[in-house]
Amino acid sequence: MGRYSVVFRKSVARDLRRIPNRNLSRILEAVESLSEEPRRPGVERLPGIEEKYRLRKGDYRIVFETRDDEAAVVVVKVGRRKQVYRRT
């Protein structure tokens, strides 16, 4: 499979600023790994929402959508599991 480009929504910058540095590097590594294979094991589709997926990284969730026609992964939200699914 080809390489996907990773794009962040503007609101994700605010989400990332709230995450402690010790967790931030792990999360960014996980996001980067999505460029190779966005639907890899450990990635689950969000029920009821077409083409949105989530990846767990400890207590944090990375919500993203795939755009196969553009070969892009769009990171929609990053946050703790309690808060990330609100208004996604």
C-alpha positions as CSV (number, residue, x, y, z in Angstrom):
1,M,0.0,0.0,0.0
2,G,1.2,3.5,-0.7
3,R,2.2,6.1,1.8
4,Y,-0.4,8.4,3.1
5,S,0.2,12.0,4.0
6,V,-0.8,13.1,7.6
7,V,-2.7,16.3,7.9
8,F,-3.8,17.9,11.2
9,R,-6.9,20.0,11.7
10,K,-6.2,23.4,13.2
11,S,-7.9,22.5,16.4
12,V,-5.5,19.6,17.0
13,A,-2.7,22.0,17.8
14,R,-4.7,23.1,20.9
15,D,-5.3,19.5,21.8
16,L,-1.6,18.7,21.6
17,R,-0.6,21.6,23.8
18,R,-2.7,20.2,26.7
19,I,-0.8,16.8,26.6
20,P,2.2,16.4,28.9
21,N,5.5,16.1,27.2
22,R,6.1,12.5,28.4
23,N,3.0,11.4,26.5
24,L,3.3,13.7,23.5
25,S,6.2,12.0,21.8
26,R,4.5,8.6,21.9
27,I,1.3,10.1,20.5
28,L,3.2,11.8,17.6
29,E,5.0,8.6,16.8
30,A,1.7,6.8,16.6
31,V,0.3,9.5,14.3
32,E,3.4,9.2,12.1
33,S,2.9,5.4,11.9
34,L,-0.6,6.0,10.4
35,S,1.1,7.3,7.2
36,E,2.3,3.7,6.4
37,E,-0.9,1.9,7.2
38,P,-3.9,3.8,8.5
39,R,-6.1,0.7,9.0
40,R,-3.6,-1.5,10.8
41,P,-4.3,-3.7,13.8
42,G,-5.2,-1.7,16.9
43,V,-7.1,0.9,14.8
44,E,-10.9,0.7,15.2
45,R,-13.6,2.2,13.2
46,L,-16.0,4.5,15.1
47,P,-19.5,3.1,15.0
48,G,-22.0,5.2,13.1
49,I,-19.5,7.5,11.6
50,E,-18.2,6.7,8.1
51,E,-14.5,6.7,7.6
52,K,-13.6,7.9,11.1
53,Y,-11.2,5.7,13.2
54,R,-9.5,5.8,16.5
55,L,-6.2,4.7,17.8
56,R,-5.5,4.1,21.5
57,K,-2.3,5.3,23.0
58,G,-2.5,4.7,26.8
59,D,-5.3,6.9,28.2
60,Y,-5.3,9.0,25.0
61,R,-7.2,8.5,21.8
62,I,-6.3,9.7,18.3
63,V,-9.4,10.2,16.2
64,F,-8.8,10.4,12.5
65,E,-10.4,10.0,9.1
66,T,-9.0,8.5,6.0
67,R,-9.3,9.9,2.5
68,D,-8.2,7.2,0.2
69,D,-8.8,9.3,-3.0
70,E,-6.3,11.8,-1.7
71,A,-4.1,9.3,0.1
72,A,-4.4,11.4,3.3
73,V,-5.0,10.7,7.0
74,V,-6.7,13.7,8.7
75,V,-6.2,13.8,12.4
76,V,-9.4,15.2,13.8
77,K,-9.0,15.1,17.6
78,V,-6.4,14.0,20.2
79,G,-7.2,13.7,23.9
80,R,-8.1,11.7,26.9
81,R,-10.6,9.0,26.3
82,K,-13.3,10.7,28.4
83,Q,-13.2,13.9,26.4
84,V,-12.2,12.9,22.9
85,Y,-15.5,11.6,21.6
86,R,-17.5,14.8,22.5
87,R,-18.3,16.7,19.3
88,T,-16.1,14.7,17.0
